[in-house]
Amino acid sequence: MIKKLVIAALFLLPPVAGATTPPIESAPRQYEIEVMVFQNIRPELEGGELWMNERINPEIKDLDKAITTPAPPREDSDLSKAKEVLEKDGNYRILVHKQWIQNADAPSDSPMMRMNTEDGELDGTFKFFMSRFLHVDLNLLFKEPESKSMFQADNPEGGNISFEIRDHRRVRSNEMYYFDHPKFGALVQVKQVETGGRKN
């Protein structure tokens, strides 16, 4: 199962966070954000009936307001290590892997980051902000190519079937978060940046 492999990939990394999160200081601080989105390409998934409620060509709210994040992350980052494990397994394909630094601002002041591939196969947004606690909003669409979609017989007008991850979570510095869908998944980690560039 995909979840077992992800857990194995993260075995030596910071633990996946639980549901409870203690309060933190309200003053904005800088955090290093790292996000990796990957496709599950295990052949046994094809032909199943797991996602019949998925929608044809849905839209992402406020996509035009999102900004593009910087270049790919450092090779020695925690998620870069997880990436090596997933790629070695052969059943997963990395779609997006990005890393950047931003303030923990209020929701209205925090930027919405674009998470997308050049060919449009994956598109969506990521938002990190402070509202008493640290929070993450993830809104992703993965579009399966028409030639591979098991739903095309029920879709005579054509178009891609989009599989969605829409989630909102409280997060905590130095913990890893896994956003799961049978077709694809996302790993997210935030780290507080101390004065002088050090991270907690």
PASEBA-1860 file (N, C-alpha, C; in nm, 3 decimals):
! residues 200
1> MIKKLVIA> 0.084/-0.120/0.000/0.000/0.000/0.000/0.088/0.125/0.000 ~ 0.036/0.229/-0.062/0.111/0.353/-0.075/0.147/0.410/0.060 ~ 0.055/0.403/0.157/0.082/0.464/0.288/0.196/0.394/0.358 ~ 0.207/0.260/0.341/0.316/0.187/0.405/0.450/0.230/0.350 ~ 0.457/0.251/0.217/0.584/0.291/0.156/0.623/0.431/0.201 ~ 0.527/0.521/0.206/0.557/0.657/0.250/0.608/0.657/0.392 ~ 0.545/0.579/0.477/0.591/0.569/0.616/0.733/0.514/0.621 ~ 0.761/0.413/0.536/0.897/0.358/0.531/0.997/0.462/0.484
9> ALFLLPPV> 0.957/0.545/0.386/1.046/0.648/0.334/1.079/0.751/0.440 ~ 0.989/0.771/0.534/1.006/0.873/0.635/1.051/0.816/0.769 ~ 1.089/0.689/0.772/1.117/0.621/0.899/1.225/0.690/0.979 ~ 1.328/0.740/0.910/1.439/0.805/0.980/1.425/0.957/0.983 ~ 1.311/1.007/0.938/1.288/1.151/0.935/1.196/1.189/1.049 ~ 1.167/1.319/1.068/1.075/1.361/1.175/0.941/1.291/1.162 ~ 0.875/1.255/1.273/0.752/1.176/1.267/0.636/1.251/1.205 ~ 0.543/1.174/1.144/0.420/1.232/1.094/0.340/1.285/1.211
17> AGATTPPI> 0.286/1.406/1.196/0.223/1.473/1.308/0.089/1.414/1.343 ~ 0.053/1.423/1.471/-0.077/1.378/1.517/-0.179/1.489/1.502 ~ -0.297/1.465/1.556/-0.408/1.558/1.538/-0.399/1.679/1.631 ~ -0.333/1.664/1.745/-0.330/1.774/1.841/-0.206/1.859/1.822 ~ -0.220/1.989/1.839/-0.110/2.083/1.823/-0.119/2.189/1.930 ~ -0.013/2.209/2.010/-0.019/2.309/2.115/-0.013/2.450/2.058 ~ -0.062/2.550/2.130/-0.054/2.688/2.082/0.091/2.733/2.068 ~ 0.114/2.826/1.977/0.247/2.884/1.959/0.233/3.035/1.963
25> ESAPRQYE> 0.346/3.104/1.964/0.343/3.249/1.974/0.271/3.309/1.854 ~ 0.203/3.420/1.876/0.125/3.482/1.770/0.208/3.570/1.678 ~ 0.329/3.611/1.720/0.413/3.697/1.638/0.458/3.623/1.512 ~ 0.449/3.686/1.394/0.492/3.621/1.269/0.638/3.583/1.274 ~ 0.669/3.466/1.227/0.807/3.420/1.216/0.827/3.361/1.078 ~ 0.954/3.344/1.040/0.983/3.286/0.911/0.991/3.134/0.921 ~ 0.938/3.068/0.817/0.940/2.923/0.810/0.986/2.878/0.672 ~ 1.063/2.770/0.671/1.099/2.705/0.547/0.992/2.601/0.516
33> IEVMVFQN> 0.931/2.612/0.398/0.824/2.523/0.357/0.876/2.431/0.248 ~ 0.847/2.301/0.260/0.884/2.206/0.155/0.763/2.120/0.123 ~ 0.733/2.109/-0.006/0.617/2.034/-0.053/0.659/1.941/-0.166 ~ 0.615/1.815/-0.159/0.639/1.720/-0.267/0.508/1.649/-0.300 ~ 0.472/1.649/-0.427/0.351/1.582/-0.475/0.394/1.470/-0.569 ~ 0.335/1.353/-0.554/0.375/1.238/-0.635/0.253/1.157/-0.679 ~ 0.266/1.095/-0.795/0.161/1.010/-0.851/0.184/0.865/-0.811 ~ 0.076/0.795/-0.780/0.081/0.652/-0.755/0.052/0.581/-0.887
41> IRPELEGG> 0.150/0.509/-0.942/0.134/0.443/-1.071/0.132/0.292/-1.059 ~ 0.095/0.242/-0.942/0.084/0.097/-0.924/-0.019/0.041/-1.021 ~ 0.016/-0.062/-1.102/-0.075/-0.111/-1.206/-0.204/-0.170/-1.152 ~ -0.207/-0.221/-1.030/-0.329/-0.283/-0.978/-0.440/-0.182/-0.952 ~ -0.405/-0.051/-0.955/-0.510/0.049/-0.935/-0.598/0.066/-1.057 ~ -0.546/0.037/-1.177/-0.622/0.060/-1.298/-0.741/-0.035/-1.306 ~ -0.853/0.018/-1.352/-0.971/-0.065/-1.370/-1.056/-0.081/-1.247 ~ -1.015/-0.018/-1.135/-1.093/-0.029/-1.013/-1.211/0.066/-1.015
49> ELWMNERI> -1.291/0.062/-0.912/-1.407/0.150/-0.902/-1.400/0.226/-0.770 ~ -1.286/0.293/-0.750/-1.261/0.361/-0.624/-1.299/0.507/-0.626 ~ -1.311/0.565/-0.747/-1.322/0.711/-0.754/-1.437/0.755/-0.844 ~ -1.550/0.684/-0.838/-1.661/0.716/-0.926/-1.725/0.851/-0.897 ~ -1.694/0.910/-0.781/-1.750/1.040/-0.749/-1.661/1.156/-0.794 ~ -1.550/1.126/-0.864/-1.464/1.233/-0.911/-1.534/1.310/-1.023 ~ -1.498/1.437/-1.041/-1.567/1.523/-1.134/-1.486/1.545/-1.262 ~ -1.557/1.573/-1.370/-1.493/1.602/-1.497/-1.460/1.751/-1.504
57> NPEIKDLD> -1.333/1.781/-1.527/-1.287/1.918/-1.546/-1.332/2.016/-1.437 ~ -1.308/1.987/-1.309/-1.341/2.084/-1.204/-1.245/2.202/-1.209 ~ -1.278/2.308/-1.138/-1.194/2.427/-1.135/-1.141/2.450/-0.995 ~ -1.025/2.517/-0.988/-0.963/2.550/-0.860/-0.994/2.696/-0.829 ~ -1.049/2.720/-0.713/-1.086/2.854/-0.673/-0.962/2.942/-0.654 ~ -0.969/3.063/-0.707/-0.864/3.166/-0.690/-0.729/3.124/-0.746 ~ -0.728/3.037/-0.846/-0.602/2.993/-0.904/-0.525/3.109/-0.965 ~ -0.597/3.207/-1.018/-0.531/3.321/-1.081/-0.459/3.411/-0.981
65> KAITTPAP> -0.487/3.393/-0.852/-0.423/3.473/-0.749/-0.295/3.407/-0.695 ~ -0.271/3.283/-0.734/-0.155/3.209/-0.682/-0.027/3.256/-0.750 ~ 0.084/3.250/-0.677/0.214/3.287/-0.731/0.302/3.164/-0.742 ~ 0.394/3.167/-0.836/0.484/3.054/-0.858/0.594/3.054/-0.754 ~ 0.620/2.937/-0.696/0.723/2.925/-0.594/0.862/2.918/-0.657 ~ 0.969/2.935/-0.577/1.104/2.934/-0.631/1.149/2.798/-0.685 ~ 1.278/2.789/-0.710/1.339/2.671/-0.770/1.326/2.549/-0.680 ~ 1.359/2.428/-0.733/1.351/2.305/-0.654/1.436/2.312/-0.527
73> PREDSDLS> 1.408/2.225/-0.430/1.475/2.230/-0.300/1.617/2.177/-0.303 ~ 1.682/2.192/-0.189/1.819/2.141/-0.174/1.820/1.988/-0.185 ~ 1.930/1.935/-0.232/1.942/1.791/-0.247/1.949/1.719/-0.113 ~ 1.987/1.792/-0.005/2.000/1.729/0.126/1.878/1.753/0.215 ~ 1.769/1.804/0.160/1.650/1.829/0.240/1.584/1.696/0.279 ~ 1.498/1.702/0.381/1.431/1.580/0.428/1.346/1.516/0.319 ~ 1.271/1.595/0.246/1.185/1.538/0.143/1.264/1.491/0.022 ~ 1.383/1.546/0.001/1.469/1.494/-0.105/1.510/1.350/-0.073
81> KAKEVLEK> 1.529/1.321/0.054/1.561/1.183/0.095/1.441/1.092/0.073 ~ 1.321/1.140/0.105/1.201/1.061/0.081/1.179/1.040/-0.069 ~ 1.213/1.142/-0.149/1.200/1.133/-0.294/1.285/1.019/-0.350 ~ 1.406/1.003/-0.299/1.494/0.897/-0.345/1.430/0.760/-0.321 ~ 1.368/0.742/-0.205/1.304/0.614/-0.172/1.187/0.587/-0.265 ~ 1.103/0.687/-0.288/0.986/0.668/-0.373/1.026/0.639/-0.517 ~ 1.126/0.710/-0.568/1.170/0.687/-0.706/1.235/0.550/-0.721 ~ 1.307/0.505/-0.621/1.371/0.374/-0.627/1.267/0.263/-0.629
89> DGNYRILV> 1.154/0.284/-0.562/1.048/0.183/-0.560/0.991/0.158/-0.698 ~ 0.981/0.261/-0.781/0.934/0.244/-0.918/0.784/0.255/-0.937 ~ 0.708/0.262/-0.830/0.562/0.271/-0.840/0.509/0.411/-0.817 ~ 0.601/0.507/-0.808/0.561/0.644/-0.780/0.639/0.739/-0.870 ~ 0.573/0.845/-0.913/0.634/0.944/-1.002/0.621/1.082/-0.939 ~ 0.734/1.149/-0.921/0.734/1.280/-0.860/0.678/1.382/-0.959 ~ 0.578/1.458/-0.915/0.515/1.559/-0.999/0.567/1.699/-0.969 ~ 0.574/1.734/-0.842/0.620/1.866/-0.799/0.700/1.850/-0.671
97> HKQWIQNA> 0.810/1.922/-0.661/0.891/1.922/-0.539/0.950/2.062/-0.525 ~ 0.904/2.138/-0.426/0.945/2.277/-0.410/0.976/2.309/-0.265 ~ 1.053/2.415/-0.248/1.095/2.458/-0.115/1.114/2.609/-0.116 ~ 1.066/2.677/-0.012/1.081/2.821/-0.005/1.068/2.867/0.140 ~ 1.098/2.995/0.165/1.088/3.055/0.299/0.985/3.167/0.296 ~ 0.897/3.171/0.397/0.798/3.278/0.405/0.761/3.303/0.551 ~ 0.699/3.417/0.574/0.649/3.450/0.708/0.523/3.371/0.740 ~ 0.499/3.351/0.869/0.374/3.293/0.915/0.277/3.409/0.939
105> DAPSDSPM> 0.219/3.458/0.832/0.130/3.574/0.838/-0.015/3.532/0.860 ~ -0.099/3.632/0.883/-0.243/3.607/0.894/-0.295/3.557/0.760 ~ -0.410/3.486/0.759/-0.463/3.430/0.634/-0.477/3.532/0.522 ~ -0.522/3.652/0.556/-0.545/3.753/0.453/-0.415/3.808/0.394 ~ -0.303/3.792/0.466/-0.175/3.845/0.421/-0.082/3.738/0.364 ~ -0.117/3.613/0.383/-0.030/3.504/0.341/-0.048/3.474/0.191 ~ 0.063/3.454/0.118/0.052/3.427/-0.025/0.000/3.286/-0.053 ~ -0.068/3.271/-0.166/-0.112/3.141/-0.214/-0.013/3.095/-0.320
113> MRMNTEDG> 0.048/2.979/-0.298/0.151/2.930/-0.388/0.093/2.834/-0.492 ~ 0.143/2.844/-0.614/0.097/2.758/-0.724/0.176/2.628/-0.722 ~ 0.104/2.516/-0.729/0.164/2.384/-0.738/0.120/2.323/-0.871 ~ 0.208/2.324/-0.971/0.164/2.277/-1.102/0.280/2.223/-1.183 ~ 0.247/2.140/-1.281/0.342/2.091/-1.379/0.325/2.171/-1.507 ~ 0.428/2.174/-1.591/0.423/2.253/-1.713/0.315/2.206/-1.808 ~ 0.287/2.075/-1.809/0.187/2.022/-1.902/0.045/2.027/-1.847 ~ 0.027/2.079/-1.726/-0.106/2.090/-1.669/-0.161/1.962/-1.609
121> ELDGTFKF> -0.079/1.858/-1.603/-0.124/1.731/-1.546/-0.161/1.749/-1.398 ~ -0.083/1.828/-1.327/-0.112/1.864/-1.189/-0.124/2.015/-1.181 ~ -0.225/2.061/-1.109/-0.237/2.205/-1.085/-0.309/2.225/-0.953 ~ -0.278/2.336/-0.887/-0.345/2.363/-0.761/-0.272/2.467/-0.680 ~ -0.312/2.479/-0.555/-0.258/2.582/-0.469/-0.222/2.528/-0.331 ~ -0.131/2.599/-0.267/-0.086/2.567/-0.131/-0.079/2.698/-0.054 ~ -0.133/2.698/0.068/-0.130/2.819/0.149/-0.090/2.783/0.291 ~ 0.010/2.856/0.342/0.060/2.839/0.478/0.037/2.970/0.552
129> FMSRFLHV> -0.023/2.965/0.671/-0.054/3.089/0.743/-0.067/3.064/0.893 ~ -0.072/3.175/0.967/-0.089/3.171/1.111/-0.227/3.224/1.148 ~ -0.300/3.147/1.229/-0.426/3.191/1.286/-0.434/3.126/1.424 ~ -0.360/3.184/1.517/-0.332/3.129/1.650/-0.239/3.009/1.639 ~ -0.272/2.913/1.554/-0.185/2.800/1.523/-0.132/2.818/1.381 ~ -0.034/2.736/1.344/0.009/2.728/1.205/-0.090/2.640/1.128 ~ -0.120/2.681/1.006/-0.217/2.608/0.924/-0.165/2.590/0.782 ~ -0.217/2.485/0.717/-0.189/2.460/0.576/-0.321/2.431/0.505
137> DLNLLFKE> -0.341/2.497/0.391/-0.452/2.466/0.300/-0.392/2.408/0.172 ~ -0.440/2.290/0.133/-0.390/2.224/0.012/-0.508/2.196/-0.081 ~ -0.495/2.240/-0.205/-0.602/2.225/-0.303/-0.538/2.182/-0.435 ~ -0.542/2.053/-0.465/-0.471/1.999/-0.581/-0.565/1.920/-0.671 ~ -0.540/1.929/-0.802/-0.611/1.849/-0.901/-0.508/1.774/-0.985 ~ -0.523/1.643/-0.993/-0.438/1.561/-1.080/-0.525/1.511/-1.194 ~ -0.490/1.548/-1.316/-0.570/1.513/-1.434/-0.512/1.389/-1.502 ~ -0.589/1.284/-1.502/-0.546/1.161/-1.569/-0.564/1.177/-1.719
145> PESKSMFQ> -0.463/1.140/-1.800/-0.476/1.151/-1.946/-0.598/1.074/-1.996 ~ -0.664/1.127/-2.100/-0.784/1.064/-2.152/-0.762/0.919/-2.191 ~ -0.644/0.890/-2.248/-0.617/0.754/-2.296/-0.608/0.653/-2.184 ~ -0.585/0.704/-2.058/-0.569/0.613/-1.946/-0.689/0.612/-1.854 ~ -0.783/0.703/-1.874/-0.893/0.716/-1.780/-0.996/0.606/-1.797 ~ -1.031/0.542/-1.689/-1.130/0.436/-1.692/-1.271/0.492/-1.700 ~ -1.285/0.626/-1.698/-1.417/0.688/-1.699/-1.457/0.739/-1.837 ~ -1.375/0.727/-1.939/-1.404/0.790/-2.067/-1.530/0.735/-2.132
153> ADNPEGGN> -1.564/0.609/-2.108/-1.685/0.553/-2.166/-1.809/0.624/-2.113 ~ -1.801/0.677/-1.993/-1.912/0.750/-1.933/-1.902/0.900/-1.957 ~ -1.806/0.939/-2.040/-1.781/1.081/-2.064/-1.772/1.107/-2.214 ~ -1.885/1.096/-2.288/-1.882/1.109/-2.433/-1.837/1.245/-2.482 ~ -1.847/1.349/-2.399/-1.806/1.483/-2.440/-1.655/1.504/-2.428 ~ -1.586/1.406/-2.374/-1.441/1.417/-2.362/-1.399/1.496/-2.240 ~ -1.267/1.514/-2.226/-1.213/1.585/-2.111/-1.151/1.490/-2.011 ~ -1.066/1.545/-1.928/-0.996/1.463/-1.830/-1.078/1.446/-1.703
161> ISFEIRDH> -1.057/1.333/-1.638/-1.109/1.313/-1.503/-1.004/1.365/-1.407 ~ -1.043/1.449/-1.313/-0.949/1.508/-1.218/-0.969/1.450/-1.080 ~ -0.862/1.401/-1.023/-0.863/1.348/-0.888/-0.817/1.459/-0.794 ~ -0.884/1.474/-0.681/-0.866/1.592/-0.598/-0.813/1.560/-0.459 ~ -0.727/1.646/-0.411/-0.692/1.653/-0.269/-0.728/1.794/-0.223 ~ -0.825/1.804/-0.135/-0.863/1.931/-0.075/-0.860/1.912/0.076 ~ -0.767/1.976/0.143/-0.749/1.950/0.285/-0.700/2.076/0.356 ~ -0.737/2.086/0.482/-0.693/2.194/0.570/-0.647/2.130/0.700
169> RRVRSNEM> -0.525/2.164/0.744/-0.473/2.106/0.868/-0.397/2.209/0.949 ~ -0.400/2.190/1.081/-0.304/2.257/1.167/-0.172/2.184/1.152 ~ -0.064/2.259/1.153/0.067/2.197/1.140/0.159/2.247/1.249 ~ 0.268/2.178/1.265/0.366/2.209/1.369/0.506/2.203/1.310 ~ 0.591/2.294/1.350/0.726/2.299/1.298/0.800/2.169/1.320 ~ 0.876/2.128/1.217/0.962/2.008/1.218/0.887/1.877/1.208 ~ 0.756/1.880/1.181/0.682/1.756/1.164/0.644/1.739/1.017 ~ 0.634/1.610/0.975/0.599/1.578/0.838/0.451/1.547/0.829
177> YYFDHPKF> 0.386/1.595/0.722/0.243/1.573/0.703/0.218/1.505/0.569 ~ 0.134/1.404/0.572/0.103/1.324/0.452/-0.042/1.345/0.413 ~ -0.065/1.393/0.290/-0.198/1.413/0.236/-0.223/1.302/0.134 ~ -0.325/1.222/0.159/-0.339/1.096/0.088/-0.459/1.094/-0.007 ~ -0.438/1.033/-0.124/-0.542/0.998/-0.220/-0.491/0.873/-0.291 ~ -0.577/0.778/-0.327/-0.527/0.657/-0.393/-0.447/0.683/-0.521 ~ -0.480/0.789/-0.593/-0.411/0.818/-0.718/-0.284/0.900/-0.702 ~ -0.278/0.984/-0.600/-0.160/1.065/-0.579/-0.156/1.113/-0.434
185> GALVQVKQ> -0.042/1.167/-0.394/-0.027/1.209/-0.256/0.066/1.329/-0.246 ~ 0.071/1.388/-0.126/0.158/1.503/-0.103/0.220/1.492/0.035 ~ 0.346/1.532/0.044/0.418/1.541/0.171/0.452/1.688/0.195 ~ 0.431/1.733/0.318/0.454/1.873/0.353/0.533/1.879/0.483 ~ 0.633/1.965/0.486/0.708/1.989/0.608/0.736/2.138/0.623 ~ 0.721/2.191/0.745/0.757/2.330/0.775/0.862/2.330/0.885 ~ 0.958/2.422/0.873/1.064/2.436/0.973/1.084/2.583/1.005 ~ 1.080/2.616/1.130/1.101/2.755/1.170/1.246/2.795/1.144
193> VETGGRKN> 1.264/2.913/1.084/1.396/2.966/1.053/1.436/3.063/1.161 ~ 1.544/3.033/1.231/1.592/3.120/1.337/1.676/3.234/1.279 ~ 1.699/3.337/1.359/1.783/3.449/1.318/1.922/3.397/1.282 ~ 1.971/3.439/1.168/2.101/3.391/1.123/2.091/3.272/1.033 ~ 1.965/3.227/0.999/1.948/3.121/0.902/1.934/2.983/0.961 ~ 1.947/2.970/1.095/1.933/2.838/1.156/1.786/2.801/1.165 ~ 1.757/2.668/1.162/1.620/2.620/1.169/1.602/2.538/1.295 ~ 1.481/2.544/1.353/1.449/2.460/1.467/1.427/2.318/1.424
END
